Amino acid sequence: MPSSDSPHYTLADLTQRHEAIWQTYIDHEFVRRLADTSLPESCFRHYLQQDYRFLIHFARAWGLAVYKSPDLFELRRAFEALKAIVDTELDLHVGFCRQWGISERELAELEEERETLAYTRFVLDCGHRGDLLDLHVALAPCLIGYGEIATRLLEQPTTVLEHNPYREWIEMYAGEDFQSAMRDEIEWLDRALSDVSTERFEQLAAIFRDATRLEIDFWQMGLNAVRSS
Ligand SMILES: Cc1ncc(C[n+]2csc(CCO)c2C)c(N)n1
């Protein structure tokens, strides 16, 4: 635990500050059922559809990070993240959805669920009201959580990989491209958090907690869709 004189916070302090909520997100029933293959496919399909909308707003959030960047180093970093989503990740997602029988037209026309709306607009609001660090902290549960979830799923013996329809999804987030992006982000956050005051840390921890709660709601939205698609 950081001392009050020179706290020198890190990302680990953020996850530990709201440990129970973090664990609920990382070990959500949706995740456990992806791993043991008992997740109904309709739930995953609904999740993928809403995740398309999520990724579009996520790209907008990196666009906002471009705008909020105070120097060329940060500007380049945010711009590269925006480019990666727009040029690569959204295409990959559309291709992945196609494999699951969801057409691009369907994706373009689908109605946004309240959980998607709440989460994505919350992130954008944090960025609008605050500075680049507020925005990165709002994005952190998404970036850091999925990396942690996927590596845990691959490590734990209860995960079924053979004939698991969700295997490609697990392996994508456990893969080197994604994991190295996650490590970069942890490094960025550790550096930025190292000199914040205790009061500022508490503000950031509240953002992190709320974004994590909205990730939990996003999983739950997928689970609730058991009969809807
Ligand atoms: C609800 C939801 N939360 C997190 C992710 C994971 N994710 C989406 S974009 C991105 C970073 C890549 O630049 C990551 C980790 C997701 N797909 N859906």
The ligand as a Gaussian input file, in Angstrom:
#p B3LYP/6-31G(d) Opt

LIG

1 1
 C      -17.440000      -4.573000     -23.750000
 C      -16.032000      -4.823000     -24.166000
 N      -15.051000      -4.518000     -23.303000
 C      -13.783000      -4.725000     -23.663000
 C      -13.473000      -5.233000     -24.899000
 C      -12.070000      -5.479000     -25.275000
 N      -11.552000      -4.526000     -26.189000
 C      -12.219000      -3.880000     -27.111000
 S      -11.227000      -2.823000     -28.007000
 C       -9.948000      -3.243000     -27.123000
 C       -8.624000      -2.657000     -27.294000
 C       -8.079000      -2.798000     -28.603000
 O       -7.623000      -1.577000     -29.018000
 C      -10.289000      -4.171000     -26.199000
 C       -9.387000      -4.738000     -25.257000
 C      -14.532000      -5.545000     -25.769000
 N      -14.302000      -6.042000     -26.996000
 N      -15.794000      -5.333000     -25.376000

